């Protein structure tokens, strides 16, 4: 679709805020493991986030925004495809050598913008697999199946997360800064002969030590133990303290190179996910230690991107969404004293549960929307919104017709994102680590029964699992402390019926 066609589509929309002479650029800033209570504008203690707070003051702060899942891979899958991840059995937390989880024939958020004439880019954490077959990638050659097949014109990504190998960036399907003298091998089954591990060689963990029994004690890269085994990499291996700078630099470069055309940027930071090892500029500046320093580093990245937009004259007509892939986790595999140094800070705010959990702390996340040309700033919204609706909502913005069967669970609620409608989603379905599903309405939260354990001992996280149905009144009990299932059997039945119908839906 040509630029003139985009303009025509926008002008035909009833949403007056979208009727602009130039279509907005769109930047989604997706933080990793950032909790509902981790930002100053959401009531954080012991950490300052001035750049994010300024963004909120100039835009809309959503108080009832939800990721689709309490873990990374399924959450990101749903955001990009508009399909609940639990409809597929292969969307659990991905290994670093997982195959592409989004199929090339699936319609994605990137496809939507690409077909509308936007330049599309993905920068930062990916964690949705690469290549055609798990464990069979040749990391020393161009990957034959990647982001270019699902709508992205450019990508500079981490294959998975910083705690998983391979510890290299991938740029347009090939290892960035590839070192031919150090060919790369990756395995999640066994170590390579002669390669040290965190388990056998803890003396080599000079930057960050791994906790026992967490699995972050396989290959050692940059003095930090990882999940999985890796050999080689040489000059291509990242240094954790430089990851944020590299992500920010490539994001600014993408914006600069596309300043004269509409662009969509999917910008995924890594900072708050373990291993937390921020740059020296941020080290020792926060009373919460490395996790607090990492939040400050994330805030710096936001400021860097916003400054670039302003310097290039793109600030007024760029729609920025800032959110997180799931809730927070504090103790998650490394000896960084994150739990010990909280000092009264609550990463999930007033919510119960954390990352991995069926409780609100697992899936209710910050969401800030800023667009000076189309959004009146300085507002809060209590409207129930979900990342599952991003695809259909931006389709509504562009006046696009989505292919039949695509974005199966996504609904158009662009007016909600602009703050000029309060047409709350009637419900969202959410998924915990243990595959327990919940139904969240504006008033109620229902968690289906499960035989799983109630507590994750290593991570010190409540799972939300219980053998009996759980029902919480979210209008008065954000901490989900009083189970009202026995008092309101009709409500339980109605929400169970929603879940049953959703499970039985077919494309």
HELIX and SHEET records of a PDB file:
HELIX    1   1 UNK A    3  UNK A   12  1                                  10    
HELIX    2   2 UNK A   16  UNK A   18  5                                   3    
HELIX    3   3 UNK A   40  UNK A   42  5                                   3    
HELIX    4   4 UNK A   50  UNK A   57  1                                   8    
HELIX    5   5 UNK A   72  UNK A   81  1                                  10    
HELIX    6   6 UNK A   85  UNK A   87  5                                   3    
HELIX    7   7 UNK A  109  UNK A  115  1                                   7    
HELIX    8   8 UNK A  147  UNK A  150  5                                   4    
HELIX    9   9 UNK A  202  UNK A  204  5                                   3    
HELIX   10  10 UNK A  234  UNK A  236  5                                   3    
HELIX   11  11 UNK A  240  UNK A  242  5                                   3    
HELIX   12  12 UNK A  243  UNK A  257  1                                  15    
HELIX   13  13 UNK A  290  UNK A  311  1                                  22    
HELIX   14  14 UNK A  360  UNK A  363  1                                   4    
HELIX   15  15 UNK A  387  UNK A  389  5                                   3    
HELIX   16  16 UNK A  390  UNK A  398  1                                   9    
HELIX   17  17 UNK A  414  UNK A  418  1                                   5    
HELIX   18  18 UNK A  489  UNK A  504  1                                  16    
SHEET    1   A10 UNK A 174  UNK A 175  0                                        
SHEET    2   A10 UNK A 169  UNK A 171 -1                                        
SHEET    3   A10 UNK A 154  UNK A 158 -1                                        
SHEET    4   A10 UNK A 119  UNK A 125  1                                        
SHEET    5   A10 UNK A 263  UNK A 268  1                                        
SHEET    6   A10 UNK A  25  UNK A  31  1                                        
SHEET    7   A10 UNK A 318  UNK A 324  1                                        
SHEET    8   A10 UNK A 367  UNK A 370 -1                                        
SHEET    9   A10 UNK A  60  UNK A  62 -1                                        
SHEET   10   A10 UNK A 379  UNK A 381  1                                        
SHEET    1   B 2 UNK A  65  UNK A  66  0                                        
SHEET    2   B 2 UNK A 385  UNK A 386  1                                        
SHEET    1   C 2 UNK A 185  UNK A 187  0                                        
SHEET    2   C 2 UNK A 229  UNK A 231 -1                                        
SHEET    1   D 2 UNK A 220  UNK A 221  0                                        
SHEET    2   D 2 UNK A 224  UNK A 225 -1                                        
SHEET    1   E 4 UNK A 428  UNK A 431  0                                        
SHEET    2   E 4 UNK A 437  UNK A 440 -1                                        
SHEET    3   E 4 UNK A 444  UNK A 447 -1                                        
SHEET    4   E 4 UNK A 470  UNK A 473 -1                                        
SHEET    1   F 2 UNK A 455  UNK A 456  0                                        
SHEET    2   F 2 UNK A 461  UNK A 462 -1                                        
END                                                                             
